[in-house]
Amino acid sequence: MTIKGWINTRQVLVDRDELLPDESWKIRNHSPDGFMWGYEGSGPAQLALALIIYAAKKLDIPIMEGVPYYQDLKRDFVAKLPQNNFVEDFDLIGWLQNKLSEKKKST
């Protein structure tokens, strides 16, 4: 997947889909101002949660199955993005599948 972000507007696209914070706010409102990236904070947590929701929908799994991993996604991907505009290829679906698979192996 290609994930793009614009720092001035805090707009994020996943492939061609615009990611909005609204649905993620219903689960946890880390950042009323919306998304940020490039560090480990509340804006990046909001983006990571929204990315997890997006991936869960693509995998056709209940959103709450993916939610426990959003802080990991923040550390593994969102915090490592440049603190500017970005374009990154990231296998979000594969990343979440691996996390879910690791959980099944440990239970």
N, C-alpha and C positions, 0 to 999 in steps of 0.2 A: 504494500500500500504506500502511496505517496501522501505524506502529511505535510501541510504547509501552514505557516503562521505569519501574521503581520503584526508587528509589535505596536504600531500606532493605533490600530483598531482592535487589537486582541482577537481578530478573526482567525479561525482555524478551519481548514478544509482537510477532509480525509478522502483521498481520491477527488471526486467532484462534489462530495456532500459537505455542506457547511455544518460544522459542529456548534451547537448552541448549549449554553450552560443550564437552560431551564430544567430539563429532566434530571440532571445531576443535582441541582439545588433541592429537588424534592427528597433526595436521599440524604444529602449532607451539604449544608451551605457553608463551605470553607471560605468562599470569596464572593461577596455580593457584587464586586466590580468585574467579575468574569475571569477569564483564563489568563495565565502567565506561564512562563517556562524559563529554564536556564538556571534554576536554583531549587532548593527544597523548601517550599513555603506553601501558603494557602492557595494562591492562584494556580501553581503547578498541581496541587492536589485536586483542585476543581477540574483541571484539564484531564488529569489521569482518570478521574472518576467518569468523566464524559466519554473518554476513549474506551474504557471498560464497558460502559453501557452500549456504545456503538458496536464493539466486538461481540458482545453477548447476543445482540440482535442479529448480527451477521451469522453467528453460529446457531441461531435459533435455540438458545438455552435461556432459562430464567435469568434475568438481570442480576438477581441477588446471588446467584452462583459465582458470578465474576467479581462482585463488589469487594470481597475480602482481599483482593489482590491489587487494588488501585494504588495503595501506598508503595507496593513493590514496583509497580509500573512508573510511579513518580520517580523513584530512585534509579531504576534501570534505564529509563528513556527520557522522561520529561525534564528532569533536573539537568541532564547532560546536553540539552539543546542549547544553541547559542542564545544569548540574551539580546536577540535582534530578530529580524525576519529570518525565516528558515524554510528549507525544503529538505525533507528527509524521507528516505525509503525505509520503512520499518514493517516487519511482519507481525503486525498487531494480533491477527488471528492466531498465528502460530505461537506467539508469545503466551497468549491466554490459554490455548490448548495445552501447552507444556505445563503451565501452572496447575491447571485442572488435572492433568495426568499425574503430576507429582503428588497431588493431594490423594488421588485414588490409590497410588502405590503405598502411601504412608498409613492408610487406614486398613 
